[in-house]
Amino acid sequence: MPLTDTEIRRSRPANAPYKLSDSGGLHLLVTPTGGKLWRWKYRCDGAEKLMALGRYPDVALADARVKRDAARKKLAGGIDPMAERKAEKTAVKVATEHTFEKIGELWLDHWKGNKSARHSETTRNRLKANVYPVLGERPIAEVEPMELVQLAKDIEARGASDMAKRILQIIGMVCRFAVAHGYSKRNPVAEIRPSDILKPTRKQNRARIDAKELPALLRAIELYDGRPLTRLAIKLMALTFVRTSELICARWEEFDFEARRWAIPAARMKMKSPHIVPLSAQAIEVLELLRTISGNRALVFPGEQDSEKPMSNMTILKALERMGYKGRMTGHGFRGVASTILHEQGYNHEHIELQLAHAPRNEVSAAYNHALYLEPRTKMMQDWADFLEQTRRGGKVLPFRVTAA
């Protein structure tokens, strides 16, 4: 006979568990501690199985029968209801464990292998500031394209269009990593294009002066009344035209005064290969002055507040602004000025590109190319330093010609 609510309520625990049978394999298990548990017995693939359907009275008799009937319907359709439930629980657990932030950190650990520490930390900070607060707790397999569209638009609304594009690129790499390692089945970034959702922006070159303005700038640098370390940093940048990050993170161990060379390690180079900068007599003079200021420290340009950290990458820009060159010149601008003038004077294009660390390099050629054409590059860098010195003293741009290829 089918069970009744009255029979269930009157049931009392015994020394051993016992069953109160209903119909269709459904029964209530009464435990010695007084628990009343719904169970459904069925057979699938020749095996007898017992499926839990809840606890009485949380699940009433009528509700237990509804659950039994739903499970029987699945069984009739060739689905093992217990196996399906287990798969669903596993999927939920996996989704909870594989959040965007957790997979993002796994990707970072994998991706940063051949990246500089500075670049890796910048990428991690971009994720922490822009992505994790929004998507961090979301299961990565459930992230939808429209969520990314809104995220990018919100960043753009802050006036950071370039950052919005970079963030989409980073998210795309994280999601591609997730697909490759089985954490997700799709890369939602692949379904959208930045140009479809972000307003176009005009590409602007970094500000730099014209050659005719060079004499005034060189005199302004010489007369700069700010921190001496900053003035010498700008002078060394003008003489070597390295990137700002390469300059401010320079360490004394990288300089060979006898050979007059600066060997920048691959970890600090944009091209991820070592770079040699031949040092002119004027560059050596600047370094000798710097040695009296920071020679007892590992960094050539230690920070003002924390000497264990390098000078801020904004220091040179702010100094140029104080000199009256806001919007007209940046630290990076020295590279453009040098490239333009050296090309106009007929120096070999390949030598200039190598000195700018622009030349394409692969893992095989990296160790070779960084020292390529050192003799003509050394001559070129000394010519450049002489040109800057004469231009500053003469008050006008002085022509200089290539005397040796």
C-alpha positions in Angstrom: 0.0 0.0 0.0 1.2 3.5 -0.7 2.5 5.6 2.2 0.4 8.2 3.9 1.4 11.4 5.7 -0.2 10.0 8.9 1.9 6.9 8.8 5.1 8.9 8.3 4.3 11.2 11.2 3.6 8.3 13.5 6.8 6.4 12.6 9.3 6.3 15.4 13.0 5.3 15.4 14.1 1.8 16.2 17.3 0.1 17.2 18.0 -0.5 13.5 17.1 1.4 10.3 13.9 0.4 8.6 11.9 1.3 5.5 8.4 2.6 4.9 7.7 1.6 1.3 5.6 3.7 -1.1 5.4 2.8 -4.7 7.5 2.7 -7.8 10.7 2.0 -5.8 10.2 5.0 -3.5 10.6 4.5 0.3 11.4 6.4 3.4 14.4 5.3 5.5 13.9 5.8 9.2 17.2 5.9 11.1 17.9 5.1 14.8 18.6 8.7 15.4 15.1 9.7 14.1 16.1 10.9 10.7 13.6 10.2 7.9 15.3 10.1 4.4 13.7 9.6 1.0 15.3 7.0 -1.2 14.4 5.7 -4.7 15.6 2.3 -5.8 16.0 1.6 -9.5 18.1 -0.5 -12.0 20.3 0.9 -14.7 22.6 -1.1 -17.0 21.9 -4.2 -15.0 22.9 -2.6 -11.7 20.7 -1.7 -8.7 21.1 1.8 -7.5 19.7 3.9 -4.6 19.1 7.6 -5.2 18.6 10.2 -2.4 15.7 12.5 -2.8 15.9 14.6 0.4 14.9 14.6 4.0 11.4 14.5 5.5 9.7 16.9 6.4 11.8 19.3 4.2 10.6 17.2 1.3 7.0 16.2 1.8 5.5 12.9 0.5 3.9 14.5 -2.5 7.2 16.3 -3.4 9.2 13.0 -3.1 6.8 11.4 -5.5 7.3 14.2 -8.0 11.1 13.8 -7.8 10.7 10.0 -8.2 8.5 10.5 -11.3 11.0 13.0 -12.8 13.8 10.6 -12.3 11.8 7.7 -13.8 11.1 9.8 -16.8 14.9 10.4 -17.4 15.6 6.7 -16.8 13.0 5.8 -19.5 14.8 8.2 -21.8 18.1 6.4 -21.4 19.6 8.8 -18.8 20.9 7.6 -15.5 19.6 10.3 -13.1 22.2 9.7 -10.5 25.0 9.9 -13.0 23.5 13.1 -14.3 23.3 14.6 -10.9 26.9 13.8 -10.2 28.0 15.4 -13.5 26.0 18.5 -12.6 27.6 18.8 -9.2 31.1 18.3 -10.7 30.4 21.0 -13.2 29.3 23.4 -10.5 32.4 22.6 -8.5 34.7 23.1 -11.5 33.0 26.3 -12.4 33.4 27.6 -8.8 37.1 26.6 -8.8 37.9 27.9 -12.3 37.1 31.6 -11.7 38.5 34.2 -14.1 40.9 35.4 -11.5 42.2 32.0 -10.7 42.7 31.1 -14.4 44.1 34.6 -15.0 46.8 34.0 -12.4 47.6 30.6 -13.9 48.0 32.3 -17.3 50.3 35.0 -15.8 52.6 32.3 -14.3 52.7 30.6 -17.7 53.0 33.7 -19.9 55.6 35.6 -17.9 58.3 33.1 -18.5 60.2 35.2 -21.2 58.8 38.6 -20.1 60.6 41.2 -18.0 59.6 41.4 -14.3 58.4 45.0 -14.9 56.2 44.0 -17.9 54.8 41.1 -16.0 53.9 43.2 -12.9 52.3 45.9 -15.1 50.1 43.2 -16.8 49.1 41.8 -13.4 48.3 45.3 -12.1 46.1 45.9 -15.1 44.1 42.8 -14.4 43.8 43.6 -10.7 42.7 47.2 -11.4 40.4 46.7 -14.4 39.3 43.1 -14.7 39.3 41.2 -11.5 36.9 43.6 -9.7 34.3 42.9 -12.4 35.0 39.3 -13.6 37.3 37.9 -10.9 34.7 35.7 -9.2 32.9 34.7 -12.5 33.5 31.1 -13.7 35.6 31.7 -16.8 33.5 29.2 -18.8 30.5 31.4 -18.3 31.9 34.8 -19.3 29.9 36.2 -22.2 31.0 38.6 -25.0 28.5 41.3 -23.8 30.2 41.4 -20.4 33.5 42.2 -22.1 31.8 44.8 -24.3 30.5 46.6 -21.2 33.8 46.3 -19.4 35.7 47.8 -22.4 33.2 50.6 -22.7 33.4 51.4 -19.0 37.2 51.7 -19.3 36.8 53.9 -22.4 34.4 56.1 -20.6 37.2 56.9 -18.1 39.1 58.4 -21.1 41.4 55.4 -21.4 40.7 54.1 -24.9 44.1 52.6 -25.3 43.8 50.8 -22.0 40.4 49.4 -23.1 42.1 47.8 -26.1 44.9 46.4 -24.1 42.6 44.9 -21.5 40.6 43.1 -24.3 43.9 41.7 -25.6 44.9 40.5 -22.2 41.5 38.9 -21.5 41.7 37.3 -24.9 45.0 35.6 -24.0 43.6 34.5 -20.6 40.5 32.9 -22.3 42.6 31.3 -25.0 44.7 29.8 -22.3 41.5 28.5 -20.6 40.4 26.8 -23.8 43.8 25.2 -24.3 43.8 23.7 -20.8 40.2 22.6 -20.7 38.9 25.3 -18.3 36.5 26.7 -20.9 35.1 25.7 -24.3 35.2 29.1 -25.9 37.0 32.4 -26.1 34.4 35.1 -25.9 36.9 37.8 -27.0 37.2 36.1 -30.4 33.6 36.9 -31.0 34.1 40.7 -30.8 36.5 43.3 -32.3 37.6 46.4 -30.4 36.8 48.5 -33.5 33.2 47.3 -33.2 32.7 48.7 -29.7 35.3 51.4 -29.1 35.5 54.8 -30.8 38.4 55.2 -33.2 41.3 57.2 -31.8 43.9 59.1 -33.8 47.4 57.7 -33.4 49.8 60.3 -32.0 53.6 60.1 -32.1 55.4 60.9 -28.9 56.1 64.6 -28.7 59.6 65.7 -29.8 61.2 68.9 -30.9 62.5 69.7 -34.3 66.2 69.7 -34.9 66.3 73.5 -35.0 65.1 73.6 -31.4 67.8 71.2 -30.2 70.4 73.9 -29.1 67.9 75.6 -26.8 66.9 72.3 -25.2 70.5 71.3 -24.7 71.2 74.6 -23.0 68.1 74.2 -20.8 69.2 70.8 -19.7 72.7 72.1 -18.8 71.1 74.9 -16.7 68.4 72.7 -15.1 68.3 73.6 -11.4 66.4 70.5 -10.2 67.8 67.3 -8.7 71.4 66.7 -10.2 70.6 63.1 -10.7 67.7 64.0 -12.9 69.7 66.4 -15.0 72.4 63.8 -15.5 69.8 61.2 -16.4 68.5 63.5 -19.2 72.0 64.1 -20.4 72.8 60.4 -20.6 69.5 59.8 -22.4 70.3 62.4 -25.0 73.8 60.8 -25.5 72.6 57.2 -25.7 68.9 57.6 -26.8 67.9 54.4 -25.0 64.3 54.0 -23.8 63.2 55.6 -20.5 62.7 52.2 -18.8 66.1 51.0 -20.0 67.8 54.1 -18.6 66.1 54.5 -15.1 66.6 50.8 -14.3 70.3 50.8 -15.2 72.7 49.1 -12.7 76.3 49.8 -12.2 77.3 46.2 -12.9 76.1 46.7 -16.6 78.8 49.3 -17.4 82.3 48.4 -18.6 84.3 51.7 -18.3 87.4 50.2 -19.7 85.7 48.9 -22.9 83.4 51.9 -22.9 80.2 49.8 -23.3 76.9 49.5 -21.5 75.5 46.0 -21.7 71.7 46.1 -21.1 70.4 42.5 -20.2 67.6 41.0 -22.3 65.2 41.0 -19.3 65.1 44.8 -19.5 64.8 45.2 -23.2 61.6 45.5 -25.2 62.9 43.2 -27.8 63.8 40.6 -25.1 67.5 40.3 -26.3 70.6 41.9 -24.8 71.7 45.3 -26.1 75.1 46.9 -26.2 75.4 50.7 -26.1 78.8 52.1 -27.1 79.7 54.9 -24.7 81.1 58.1 -26.0 83.7 60.2 -24.0 80.9 62.5 -23.1 78.7 59.6 -21.8 81.7 58.3 -19.7 82.0 61.8 -18.2 78.4 61.9 -17.2 78.7 58.4 -15.7 81.7 59.5 -13.7 79.7 62.3 -12.2 76.8 59.9 -11.5 79.3 57.6 -9.7 79.9 60.4 -7.2 76.2 60.5 -6.5 75.0 56.9 -6.6 78.2 54.8 -7.1 77.7 53.2 -3.7 74.3 51.8 -4.7 73.3 49.0 -7.2 71.1 51.4 -9.2 72.6 54.2 -11.2 69.4 56.2 -10.8 67.9 55.4 -7.4 64.5 56.8 -6.4 64.4 59.9 -4.2 62.2 58.3 -1.6 63.4 54.7 -1.8 66.9 54.1 -3.0 66.2 50.4 -3.5 63.8 51.3 -6.3 64.6 53.1 -9.6 63.8 56.7 -10.4 60.1 57.1 -11.5 59.5 56.9 -15.2 57.7 60.3 -14.9 60.8 62.1 -13.5 62.3 62.9 -16.9 59.0 64.0 -18.4 58.3 66.3 -15.4 61.8 67.8 -15.6 61.3 68.6 -19.3 57.9 70.2 -18.5 59.7 72.4 -15.9 62.1 73.5 -18.6 59.2 74.7 -20.7 58.8 71.7 -23.0 55.4 70.3 -21.8 53.7 68.7 -24.8 56.8 69.4 -27.0 59.4 66.9 -25.7 59.5 63.6 -23.9 62.3 61.2 -22.8 61.4 59.0 -25.7 61.6 62.0 -28.0 65.5 61.9 -27.9 65.2 58.6 -29.9 63.2 60.2 -32.6 65.5 63.3 -32.8 68.6 61.1 -33.0 67.1 58.8 -35.6 66.1 61.7 -37.8 69.4 63.6 -37.7 71.6 60.5 -38.0 69.6 59.4 -41.1 69.8 62.8 -42.6 73.6 62.8 -42.1 73.9 59.6 -44.1 74.6 57.0 -41.4 73.8 53.4 -42.2 70.1 52.7 -41.6 70.9 49.2 -40.2 73.4 50.6 -37.7 70.9 53.2 -36.5 68.1 50.6 -36.1 70.4 48.3 -34.2 71.4 51.1 -31.9 67.8 52.0 -31.3 67.2 48.3 -30.6 64.5 48.3 -33.4 66.0 45.5 -35.5 63.8 42.4 -35.5 65.5 39.6 -33.5 64.7 36.0 -32.9 66.1 33.6 -30.3 68.8 32.3 -32.7 70.1 35.7 -33.8 69.6 37.7 -30.5 73.0 36.9 -29.0 74.7 37.7 -32.3 72.8 40.9 -33.3 73.2 42.8 -30.1 76.9 43.0 -30.7 76.6 43.4 -34.5 78.5 46.4 -36.2 80.0 47.5 -32.9 82.9 49.4 -34.6 80.8 51.6 -36.8 78.2 52.0 -34.1 80.9 53.1 -31.7 82.1 55.7 -34.2 78.5 56.9 -34.8 77.8 57.3 -31.1 80.9 59.4 -30.6 80.0 61.5 -33.6 76.6 62.0 -32.1 78.0 63.1 -28.7 80.4 65.5 -30.4 77.5 66.9 -32.4 75.4 67.5 -29.3 78.3 69.2 -27.5 79.1 71.4 -30.4 75.5 72.3 -31.0 75.0 73.2 -27.3 78.1 75.4 -27.3 77.5 76.9 -30.7 73.8 77.7 -30.1 72.8 76.4 -33.4 72.5 73.0 -35.1 75.9 72.2 -36.5 76.1 69.8 -39.5 78.3 66.8 -39.2 79.1 64.3 -41.9 79.8 60.6 -42.0 83.5 60.0 -42.3 83.5 56.3 -42.1 80.9 53.7 -43.0 
